[in-house]
Amino acid sequence: MNKNNSVYLYDYSFLNLLNLIKKLVQINVVPYDIKNKDYQTNLFEDKIYLKIDEDEKVIKDIISKLGTNIFNTIYKIYLSNDKYKEITIYYFFVYSLKYKNKVFYMRNLKSINKALKISKYVGNEVHKFKGFLRFKELENKVLYAKMAPENNIILFLAKHFKNRLKNEYWIIHDVKRKILSIYDKKNYYFVNADDFKLSTNILSKDEEDIQNLWKMFYKTISIKERKNDRCRMNFMPKKYWKYIIEVSDEDEKDN
């Protein structure tokens, strides 16, 4: 393959990124890096934006040729907050073409090891939020949950809570990315939070009572003499406390 100092750009979308990587492999080019189209290059980098058709078949092709596990790993890396995620996906894709599922056992390769670490990091955060996410019932009986995850995991949580709370109306709000996932008892949708008027300050009467009882229960079962914040933060990292009802008051005090 021909390696160069060019940074190849894509338009932010997962589909566009996959088609760009597929094209680079086809034309036998190893990019110096891959970034979104607003990336500012330095003096030693060339910026190239290829006109690429967004062929949706690329996803089916990856799954059929490489398998679901490899595709899911690529998707998790894309949803991560890692600033080198695009070039990481490129190398993981190239090695996957060569080694197929054996790629998961090739941690001796630096790029593969990094890819698998990022994917695991995203997966772990999804797992944590399945337990940490707290819904509150608004006055209109809609369940509402706020979160600010490190990675863009709202899709995974929407899928999870569609099954877990399938008979409720609910909204999951990623405040960091200004995204809402709205569920209407049939399907979930994603909208820009800035384009959606939402009043979340007025709780239902039942919700106020439940929150007060839950906080009281949490304080009652705790043993002051055995309090160990370091141990607690191993299970419930402090960065998530802000939107967890039973510990949000403690987070506000510390801030």
C-alpha positions in Angstrom: 0.0 0.0 0.0 1.1 3.6 -0.7 1.4 5.6 2.5 1.4 9.4 2.3 1.1 12.5 4.5 -2.5 13.3 3.5 -5.4 13.6 5.8 -8.6 12.3 4.2 -11.8 14.0 5.3 -15.3 12.7 5.7 -18.6 14.4 6.5 -19.1 13.1 10.1 -21.5 10.3 9.2 -20.7 6.7 9.9 -21.8 5.6 6.4 -19.5 8.2 4.7 -16.6 7.1 6.9 -17.1 3.4 5.9 -17.3 4.3 2.2 -14.2 6.4 2.4 -12.2 3.7 4.1 -13.5 1.1 1.6 -12.4 3.5 -1.2 -8.9 4.0 0.3 -8.4 0.2 0.5 -9.5 -0.2 -3.1 -7.1 2.4 -4.4 -4.3 1.0 -2.2 -3.8 4.1 -0.1 -2.7 4.3 3.5 -3.8 7.7 4.9 -1.7 9.6 7.4 -5.0 10.3 9.2 -8.7 10.5 8.7 -10.7 13.4 10.2 -14.1 15.1 9.8 -14.3 17.7 7.2 -13.9 20.7 9.6 -10.5 19.5 10.8 -7.7 22.1 10.5 -4.5 20.6 9.1 -1.0 21.7 10.1 1.7 22.9 7.7 3.0 19.4 7.1 -0.3 17.8 6.2 -2.3 17.8 2.9 -6.1 17.8 3.2 -8.0 15.6 0.7 -11.8 15.4 0.5 -12.9 12.7 -1.9 -16.3 12.7 -3.5 -17.8 9.5 -2.4 -21.3 8.0 -2.9 -22.8 7.0 0.4 -23.6 3.4 -0.5 -25.6 1.8 2.2 -24.6 -1.7 1.0 -21.2 -1.2 2.6 -22.7 -2.1 6.0 -24.1 -5.4 4.7 -20.9 -6.1 2.9 -18.8 -5.7 6.1 -21.2 -7.9 8.1 -21.4 -10.6 5.4 -17.6 -10.7 4.7 -16.2 -10.0 8.2 -19.0 -10.8 10.6 -21.2 -9.1 13.1 -18.6 -8.9 15.9 -16.1 -7.0 13.7 -18.8 -4.6 12.5 -20.0 -4.0 16.1 -16.4 -3.3 17.1 -16.0 -0.8 14.3 -19.3 0.9 15.2 -18.4 1.2 18.9 -15.1 2.8 18.0 -16.9 5.3 15.8 -19.2 6.3 18.7 -16.3 6.8 21.0 -14.8 10.1 22.1 -11.3 9.0 21.0 -9.7 11.7 18.8 -7.9 9.1 16.6 -10.9 6.9 16.2 -11.2 7.2 12.4 -7.6 6.0 11.7 -8.0 3.3 14.3 -11.1 2.0 12.4 -9.1 2.1 9.2 -6.3 -0.2 10.5 -8.8 -2.4 12.3 -10.7 -2.8 9.0 -7.6 -3.5 7.0 -6.4 -6.2 9.5 -9.9 -7.7 9.6 -9.9 -8.1 5.9 -6.7 -10.1 6.2 -7.3 -12.1 9.4 -11.1 -12.1 9.8 -12.2 -13.1 13.3 -8.6 -14.0 14.2 -8.1 -10.2 14.5 -9.5 -10.4 18.1 -6.6 -12.5 19.2 -3.9 -10.2 17.7 -3.4 -7.7 20.6 0.3 -7.8 20.0 -0.4 -5.4 17.1 -0.6 -1.9 18.5 -3.5 -0.7 16.3 -5.6 -3.8 17.1 -4.9 -3.5 20.8 -6.1 0.1 20.7 -9.2 -0.7 18.7 -10.3 -3.4 21.1 -9.6 -1.2 24.1 -11.8 1.6 22.7 -14.6 -0.8 21.8 -14.4 -2.3 25.3 -14.4 1.2 26.9 -17.6 2.1 25.0 -19.2 -1.2 25.8 -18.4 -0.8 29.5 -20.0 2.7 29.6 -23.2 1.3 28.0 -23.3 -1.4 30.7 -22.9 1.2 33.4 -25.6 3.5 32.1 -28.1 0.6 31.9 -27.8 0.7 35.7 -27.0 4.3 36.4 -29.6 6.0 34.2 -32.4 7.4 36.3 -35.8 8.2 34.9 -38.2 10.6 36.6 -41.9 11.0 35.8 -42.9 14.4 34.6 -46.3 16.0 35.1 -47.5 14.6 31.7 -46.6 11.1 32.8 -43.6 10.9 30.4 -40.5 9.3 31.9 -37.4 11.5 31.4 -33.7 10.7 32.0 -30.7 13.0 31.7 -27.2 11.9 31.1 -23.8 13.1 30.0 -21.7 10.0 28.9 -18.2 10.2 27.7 -19.2 8.4 24.4 -22.1 8.7 22.1 -24.0 5.7 23.5 -27.7 6.9 23.3 -28.6 4.4 20.5 -27.6 1.4 22.7 -29.6 2.8 25.6 -32.6 3.5 23.5 -32.6 -0.1 22.2 -32.2 -1.4 25.8 -35.0 0.7 27.3 -37.3 0.1 24.4 -37.5 -3.5 25.7 -37.2 -2.6 29.4 -39.8 0.1 29.4 -41.8 -0.8 26.3 -45.2 0.2 27.8 -44.1 3.7 28.8 -43.5 7.0 27.0 -40.0 8.0 27.7 -37.2 10.5 26.8 -33.5 10.0 27.2 -31.5 13.3 27.0 -27.8 13.3 26.2 -27.0 16.9 27.4 -23.4 16.8 26.2 -24.4 16.2 22.6 -27.8 17.8 22.8 -29.6 14.7 21.5 -33.0 13.4 22.6 -34.2 9.8 22.1 -38.0 9.9 22.2 -40.0 6.7 22.6 -43.8 6.5 21.8 -44.5 2.9 23.0 -43.7 1.6 19.5 -40.5 3.2 18.1 -37.8 5.5 19.3 -36.6 8.6 17.4 -33.6 10.9 17.7 -33.9 14.6 17.6 -31.8 17.7 18.3 -32.6 18.9 21.8 -32.4 22.5 20.6 -35.3 21.9 18.2 -37.5 20.4 20.8 -39.3 22.3 23.5 -39.2 20.3 26.7 -40.3 21.2 30.2 -38.6 18.9 32.7 -38.8 20.8 35.9 -42.4 19.9 36.8 -42.6 16.4 38.2 -45.7 14.4 38.9 -46.9 14.2 42.5 -46.0 10.5 42.7 -42.5 11.2 41.4 -41.8 13.8 44.1 -42.9 11.4 46.8 -40.9 8.5 45.3 -37.7 10.6 45.0 -38.0 11.7 48.6 -38.6 8.1 49.8 -35.7 6.8 47.7 -33.3 9.4 49.1 -34.5 8.6 52.6 -34.0 4.9 52.1 -30.5 5.4 50.6 -29.5 7.5 53.6 -31.1 5.2 56.1 -29.3 2.0 54.9 -25.9 3.7 54.8 -23.5 3.3 57.7 -21.7 6.6 58.4 -18.7 4.9 60.1 -18.2 2.5 57.1 -18.5 5.2 54.4 -15.8 4.7 51.8 -16.1 7.1 48.9 -13.1 5.6 47.0 -14.7 2.2 47.1 -18.1 3.6 46.1 -16.6 5.5 43.2 -15.1 2.2 41.8 -18.7 1.0 41.3 -20.3 4.3 40.6 -17.8 6.8 39.1 -18.3 10.3 40.4 -18.6 11.8 36.9 -22.0 10.1 36.7 -23.3 11.3 40.1 -24.9 14.5 38.8 -27.9 12.8 37.3 -28.3 9.9 39.8 -31.1 10.9 42.2 -29.7 9.3 45.4 -26.3 10.9 45.2 -26.9 14.1 43.2 -27.2 16.1 46.4 -23.7 15.0 47.4 -22.3 16.0 44.0 -23.8 19.5 44.3 -22.3 19.9 47.8 -18.8 19.0 46.5 -19.2 21.5 43.6 
